[in-house]
Amino acid sequence: MVLVIENSIQKVVQAQNSDCQLDCRALVAELGSKIKEITSLSRLEGTQKELNIALSKYAKVLEKSFNADIANAYRHVDMDASTVNQIIACHFYRQGVFEVGDCFVNEAMGPDSVNMIKSPYIEMYQIIEAMRNQNLVPALKWASSNSSRMKENGSDLELKLHRMQFVEILQRGSRDEALRYARTHLAPFASSHMAEIQKLMGCLLWAGRLEQSPYPDVLSLANWDKLAEEVARQFCSLLGQSYESPLSVTVSAGFQVLPQFLKYLTVSGKKEEWQTTKHLPVPVELDDELQFHSIFVCPVSKDQASDDNPPMLMKCGHVLCKQSIMRMSKNLSKSFKCPYCPSDIDANQYCSLPVKLRRSV
C-alpha cells in the first residue's frame, strides 16, 4: 500500500516539474481502486470483529483473575493473640529487619519482650554477616560452643567450617600454617571423614594456587552461601525452631490453596457448611516443600488416616483406610469389589501399610 501511494506522489511531482496538466480526479480514482484491491473492506471488518470479541472477553478474564473476594474463604478460628504476635515478631527478626521487629514488639507485646525474642537472632545475623565478608571466626566460636549439641543432631557443620578455614589459609600460600591448623582442628574428624581429610591433605601440594589443582571446587563462592545457609539452619534448629519462618510457610500454603477454596465455594454455595466442616471438602495439593508429614487420605471416605484408622494395602495393590474396608465388607463378613479395579477383595486379605509409605501412596 505504501508503494502505491508513493507512486501516486511521484506522478504528481513529475507533472509539476514538467508543467504538464494532471488529471487529479483520475489519479485519485486510480489510487482508490488500487487500495481497495490491496485491502478490501471485508478484511478490515473481519479484523475489527475479532478485536471486538477479544476486548469483550478481556474484562471477564480480568474480573476472574483479580477481583476474587477472598473473604468468602475466611473461617473464624479462635487463636491466641500473644502466640500470633510472637510468630510475627520472630518472622521480622529472622528476616533481619530488626527495626521493624522492635516497632512491632513495642506496640503489640510491650518493650520487655524485645530482648527475649530478639537476642538469639542478633547473634545469628552477626555470624552470617561476618561470613558474607569471608570471616569465619564468629561462626567457628559458635560451632565450638555448640559442638556436642550438633553432634547429637548428626550435623557435620563444625567440620565444614574448619574445612573452609583450612582452604582460606592454604589459598594465602601458608602451607605450614594450614598443616598446623589441620592437625589441631581437622584431625578429630579423621575417623569418620577420612576421605574428606585426605582430599584436603592433597590440597597442601597446591598452596597458593588451588585454582590449578584437581580440586578447584573448594574455591567456589557458592560454598560460602551454602555454608551460611547451613549455619542459619542449624542455629534455628538449636533454638527449637524451623529454618523456614512459620509465617512465610503459612502464607505460601494459603496462596496455593486459596483459589481452590474460592472455586469450591463459588460452585457449591455452601458458605455456612464451610464454617463448621472438620475435613476439607476438596483435595488440596501442595508443593513438596510444604508437606511435612506422612499423610494418606482415604479415596472412599475422604478421611485422613490415623492410628485408629490406618491405611490398609489390599491384594490388588490399592489402598483404603481400615474403616472404609470394615464398612464395605460389613465388618469383614463378606468380600467386596475394589472401588478402583474389578478385583474381588477378600475382607481378611489386607495388611497394614507402614507409616513411612503413607505419603507416597
C-alpha positions as CSV (number, residue, x, y, z in Angstrom):
1,M,0.0,0.0,0.0
2,V,2.9,2.4,0.8
3,L,4.4,1.7,-2.6
4,V,1.1,2.6,-4.4
5,I,0.8,5.9,-2.5
6,E,4.5,6.7,-3.2
7,N,4.0,6.1,-7.0
8,S,1.0,8.4,-7.0
9,I,3.0,11.1,-5.2
10,Q,5.8,10.7,-7.7
11,K,3.4,11.2,-10.6
12,V,2.2,14.5,-9.1
13,V,5.8,15.7,-8.6
14,Q,6.7,14.8,-12.2
15,A,3.7,16.7,-13.6
16,Q,4.7,19.8,-11.6
17,N,8.3,19.7,-12.8
18,S,7.4,19.3,-16.5
19,D,4.5,21.8,-16.3
20,C,2.1,19.1,-17.7
21,Q,-1.5,19.1,-16.9
22,L,-2.5,16.2,-14.5
23,D,-6.0,14.8,-14.2
24,C,-6.3,14.8,-10.4
25,R,-9.7,13.1,-10.4
26,A,-8.4,10.2,-12.5
27,L,-5.3,9.8,-10.3
28,V,-7.4,9.8,-7.1
29,A,-9.8,7.3,-8.6
30,E,-6.9,5.0,-9.7
31,L,-5.3,5.3,-6.2
32,G,-8.6,4.4,-4.6
33,S,-9.2,1.3,-6.7
34,K,-5.7,0.0,-6.1
35,I,-6.1,0.5,-2.3
36,K,-9.4,-1.4,-2.4
37,E,-7.6,-4.2,-4.3
38,I,-4.9,-4.5,-1.7
39,T,-7.1,-4.2,1.4
40,S,-10.8,-4.9,0.9
41,L,-13.4,-3.5,3.3
42,S,-14.4,-7.1,4.3
43,R,-10.9,-7.9,5.5
44,L,-10.9,-4.7,7.7
45,E,-14.4,-5.6,9.0
46,G,-13.2,-9.2,9.9
47,T,-10.2,-7.9,11.8
48,Q,-12.4,-5.4,13.6
49,K,-14.8,-8.2,14.6
50,E,-12.0,-10.3,16.0
51,L,-10.7,-7.4,18.0
52,N,-14.2,-6.6,19.4
53,I,-14.6,-10.3,20.5
54,A,-11.3,-10.3,22.3
55,L,-12.0,-7.0,24.0
56,S,-15.4,-8.2,25.2
57,K,-13.8,-11.2,26.9
58,Y,-10.9,-9.2,28.4
59,A,-13.0,-7.6,31.2
60,K,-14.3,-11.0,32.3
61,V,-10.8,-12.5,32.4
62,L,-9.6,-9.6,34.5
63,E,-12.5,-9.9,36.9
64,K,-12.0,-13.6,37.2
65,S,-8.3,-13.3,37.9
66,F,-8.1,-10.2,40.1
67,N,-11.5,-9.5,41.5
68,A,-12.0,-12.5,43.7
69,D,-13.4,-11.8,47.1
70,I,-11.0,-13.8,49.3
71,A,-13.2,-13.1,52.3
72,N,-15.5,-15.9,51.1
73,A,-12.9,-18.4,52.2
74,Y,-12.5,-16.9,55.6
75,R,-13.2,-19.1,58.6
76,H,-13.3,-17.7,62.1
77,V,-10.7,-19.5,64.2
78,D,-10.0,-18.7,67.8
79,M,-6.3,-18.1,68.1
80,D,-4.2,-16.9,71.0
81,A,-3.2,-13.3,70.2
82,S,0.1,-13.5,72.1
83,T,1.1,-16.5,70.1
84,V,0.3,-14.9,66.8
85,N,2.2,-11.7,67.8
86,Q,5.2,-13.8,68.7
87,I,5.2,-15.6,65.4
88,I,5.0,-12.2,63.6
89,A,7.8,-10.8,65.7
90,C,10.1,-13.8,65.2
91,H,9.4,-13.5,61.4
92,F,10.7,-10.0,61.3
93,Y,13.8,-10.8,63.4
94,R,14.7,-13.9,61.5
95,Q,14.5,-11.8,58.3
96,G,16.9,-9.4,59.7
97,V,14.6,-6.4,59.8
98,F,15.3,-5.6,63.5
99,E,13.9,-2.0,63.5
100,V,10.5,-3.2,62.2
101,G,10.5,-6.1,64.7
102,D,11.3,-3.7,67.6
103,C,8.5,-1.4,66.5
104,F,6.0,-4.3,66.3
105,V,7.0,-5.8,69.6
106,N,6.9,-2.4,71.4
107,E,3.4,-1.8,70.1
108,A,1.9,-5.3,70.3
109,M,3.7,-7.1,73.1
110,G,5.5,-4.4,75.2
111,P,9.1,-3.3,75.4
112,D,10.0,-6.0,78.0
113,S,9.6,-8.7,75.3
114,V,12.1,-7.2,72.8
115,N,15.3,-8.6,74.1
116,M,13.8,-12.0,74.9
117,I,12.8,-12.6,71.3
118,K,15.4,-10.5,69.5
119,S,18.7,-11.5,71.1
120,P,19.1,-15.0,69.6
121,Y,18.6,-13.6,66.1
122,I,21.1,-10.8,66.6
123,E,23.9,-13.4,67.2
124,M,22.8,-15.4,64.2
125,Y,22.9,-12.4,61.9
126,Q,26.3,-11.2,63.3
127,I,27.6,-14.6,62.3
128,I,26.0,-14.6,58.9
129,E,27.2,-11.0,58.2
130,A,30.7,-12.0,59.1
131,M,30.6,-14.9,56.7
132,R,29.4,-12.7,53.9
133,N,32.7,-10.8,54.4
134,Q,34.5,-14.2,54.4
135,N,35.2,-14.1,58.2
136,L,34.7,-17.5,59.8
137,V,35.8,-16.6,63.3
138,P,32.4,-15.9,64.9
139,A,30.9,-19.0,63.2
140,L,33.8,-21.2,64.5
141,K,33.4,-19.8,68.0
142,W,29.6,-20.5,68.0
143,A,30.1,-24.0,66.5
144,S,32.7,-24.9,69.1
145,S,30.4,-23.9,72.0
146,N,27.6,-25.9,70.5
147,S,29.7,-28.8,69.2
148,S,28.1,-31.5,71.4
149,R,24.5,-30.5,70.6
150,M,25.2,-30.5,66.8
151,K,26.8,-34.0,67.1
152,E,23.6,-35.2,68.8
153,N,21.7,-33.9,65.7
154,G,24.1,-35.7,63.4
155,S,25.4,-32.4,61.9
156,D,28.9,-32.1,60.5
157,L,28.7,-28.3,60.3
158,E,31.8,-27.8,62.5
159,L,33.9,-29.9,60.1
160,K,32.7,-27.8,57.2
161,L,33.6,-24.6,58.9
162,H,37.1,-25.9,59.7
163,R,37.5,-27.1,56.2
164,M,36.6,-23.7,54.8
165,Q,39.1,-22.0,57.2
166,F,41.8,-24.5,56.1
167,V,41.2,-23.7,52.5
168,E,41.4,-19.9,53.2
169,I,44.7,-20.3,55.0
170,L,46.1,-22.5,52.2
171,Q,45.0,-20.2,49.4
172,R,47.0,-17.4,51.1
173,G,50.1,-19.7,50.5
174,S,50.7,-20.6,54.1
175,R,51.3,-24.3,53.8
176,D,52.9,-24.8,57.2
177,E,50.1,-22.8,58.9
178,A,47.5,-24.8,57.1
179,L,49.1,-28.0,58.2
180,R,49.2,-26.9,61.8
181,Y,45.5,-25.9,61.6
182,A,44.6,-29.3,60.1
183,R,46.4,-31.2,62.9
184,T,44.6,-29.2,65.5
185,H,41.1,-28.9,64.1
186,L,40.6,-31.5,61.4
187,A,42.4,-34.5,63.0
188,P,39.5,-35.1,65.4
189,F,37.2,-35.8,62.4
190,A,39.6,-38.2,60.6
191,S,38.0,-41.4,61.9
192,S,34.6,-40.6,60.5
193,H,35.5,-38.4,57.5
194,M,38.8,-39.9,56.2
195,A,38.0,-39.4,52.5
196,E,37.3,-35.7,53.1
197,I,40.5,-35.2,55.1
198,Q,42.6,-37.0,52.5
199,K,41.3,-34.6,49.8
200,L,42.2,-31.6,52.0
201,M,45.7,-33.1,52.5
202,G,46.1,-33.3,48.8
203,C,45.4,-29.6,48.6
204,L,48.6,-28.9,50.5
205,L,50.6,-29.6,47.4
206,W,48.8,-26.6,45.7
207,A,49.3,-23.9,48.3
208,G,48.5,-20.5,46.9
209,R,47.3,-21.9,43.5
210,L,44.3,-24.1,44.4
211,E,42.6,-23.0,41.2
212,Q,45.1,-25.1,39.3
213,S,44.7,-28.1,41.5
214,P,42.4,-31.1,40.9
215,Y,40.1,-29.6,43.5
216,P,39.2,-26.1,42.2
217,D,35.6,-26.5,43.5
218,V,36.9,-25.8,47.0
219,L,37.3,-22.1,46.0
220,S,33.8,-21.7,44.6
221,L,32.0,-18.6,46.1
222,A,28.8,-20.7,46.2
223,N,30.4,-22.7,49.0
224,W,30.1,-19.6,51.3
225,D,26.4,-19.2,50.5
226,K,25.7,-22.9,51.2
227,L,27.7,-22.8,54.4
228,A,25.9,-19.6,55.6
229,E,22.5,-21.2,54.9
230,E,23.5,-24.3,56.9
231,V,24.7,-22.2,59.8
232,A,21.3,-20.4,59.9
233,R,19.5,-23.7,59.6
234,Q,21.5,-25.3,62.5
235,F,21.1,-22.1,64.6
236,C,17.3,-22.2,64.3
237,S,17.4,-26.0,65.0
238,L,19.3,-25.4,68.2
239,L,16.7,-22.8,69.2
240,G,14.0,-25.4,68.7
241,Q,12.6,-23.6,65.6
242,S,12.2,-24.5,62.0
243,Y,14.6,-22.9,59.4
244,E,11.6,-21.5,57.4
245,S,9.5,-18.9,59.1
246,P,6.1,-20.3,60.2
247,L,4.5,-17.1,58.9
248,S,6.1,-17.5,55.5
249,V,5.1,-21.2,55.2
250,T,1.5,-20.3,56.2
251,V,1.3,-17.6,53.6
252,S,2.8,-19.8,50.9
253,A,0.4,-22.6,51.6
254,G,-2.6,-20.3,51.7
255,F,-1.6,-18.7,48.4
256,Q,-1.6,-22.2,46.8
257,V,-4.9,-23.5,48.2
258,L,-6.9,-20.2,48.2
259,P,-8.0,-20.5,44.5
260,Q,-9.3,-24.0,45.1
261,F,-11.3,-23.0,48.1
262,L,-12.8,-20.0,46.3
263,K,-13.8,-22.1,43.3
264,Y,-15.4,-24.7,45.6
265,L,-17.4,-22.0,47.5
266,T,-18.5,-20.3,44.3
267,V,-19.7,-23.6,42.7
268,S,-21.3,-25.2,45.8
269,G,-22.5,-22.1,47.6
270,K,-22.1,-23.9,50.9
271,K,-20.7,-21.0,52.9
272,E,-22.5,-21.9,56.1
273,E,-21.2,-25.5,55.9
274,W,-17.7,-24.2,55.2
275,Q,-17.6,-22.5,58.6
276,T,-18.2,-25.8,60.5
277,T,-16.7,-28.6,58.4
278,K,-13.9,-30.6,60.0
279,H,-12.5,-32.0,56.8
280,L,-11.5,-30.3,53.6
281,P,-14.3,-30.9,51.0
282,V,-11.9,-30.9,48.1
283,P,-8.5,-32.5,47.6
284,V,-5.7,-30.0,48.1
285,E,-2.3,-30.4,46.5
286,L,0.7,-28.6,48.0
287,D,4.3,-28.4,46.7
288,D,6.7,-30.9,48.2
289,E,8.4,-28.3,50.3
290,L,5.1,-27.6,52.1
291,Q,4.5,-31.3,53.0
292,F,5.9,-32.0,56.5
293,H,4.1,-35.2,57.5
294,S,3.3,-38.6,56.1
295,I,-0.4,-38.2,55.1
296,F,-2.8,-40.6,53.4
297,V,-6.4,-39.6,52.7
298,C,-8.8,-42.4,52.0
299,P,-10.2,-42.1,48.5
300,V,-13.5,-43.5,49.6
301,S,-14.3,-41.8,52.9
302,K,-12.0,-38.7,52.3
303,D,-10.9,-39.1,55.9
304,Q,-7.2,-38.7,56.8
305,A,-5.5,-41.8,58.1
306,S,-4.7,-42.0,61.8
307,D,-3.5,-44.6,64.3
308,D,-7.2,-45.6,64.8
309,N,-7.9,-45.7,61.1
310,P,-4.7,-46.7,59.4
311,P,-4.2,-47.2,55.6
312,M,-4.5,-50.8,54.5
313,L,-3.0,-52.4,51.4
314,M,-5.3,-54.8,49.6
315,K,-4.2,-57.7,47.4
316,C,-4.9,-55.7,44.2
317,G,-2.4,-53.1,45.2
318,H,-4.8,-50.3,46.0
319,V,-5.1,-48.7,49.4
320,L,-8.1,-47.8,51.6
321,C,-8.4,-46.8,55.2
322,K,-9.4,-49.5,57.6
323,Q,-12.8,-48.1,58.5
324,S,-13.7,-48.0,54.8
325,I,-12.8,-51.6,54.4
326,M,-14.8,-52.5,57.5
327,R,-17.8,-50.6,56.2
328,M,-17.7,-52.1,52.7
329,S,-17.1,-55.6,54.0
330,K,-19.9,-55.4,56.6
331,N,-17.3,-55.9,59.4
332,L,-15.3,-58.4,57.5
333,S,-18.3,-60.7,56.9
334,K,-18.2,-60.7,53.1
335,S,-16.0,-59.8,50.1
336,F,-16.3,-56.6,48.2
337,K,-15.2,-55.1,44.9
338,C,-12.3,-52.7,44.9
339,P,-13.6,-49.2,44.0
340,Y,-10.7,-48.7,41.6
341,C,-10.5,-52.0,39.8
342,P,-12.7,-55.1,39.2
343,S,-10.9,-57.2,41.7
344,D,-12.9,-59.1,44.3
345,I,-11.3,-58.4,47.7
346,D,-11.4,-61.0,50.5
347,A,-12.1,-58.9,53.6
348,N,-9.4,-60.8,55.5
349,Q,-6.7,-60.4,53.0
350,Y,-5.1,-57.0,53.6
351,C,-2.2,-55.7,55.5
352,S,-1.4,-52.5,57.4
353,L,0.6,-50.1,55.4
354,P,3.9,-49.0,57.0
355,V,3.8,-45.3,58.2
356,K,6.9,-44.5,56.0
357,L,4.9,-45.4,52.9
358,R,1.8,-43.4,53.5
359,R,3.0,-40.2,51.8
360,S,3.9,-41.9,48.5
361,V,0.6,-43.8,48.2
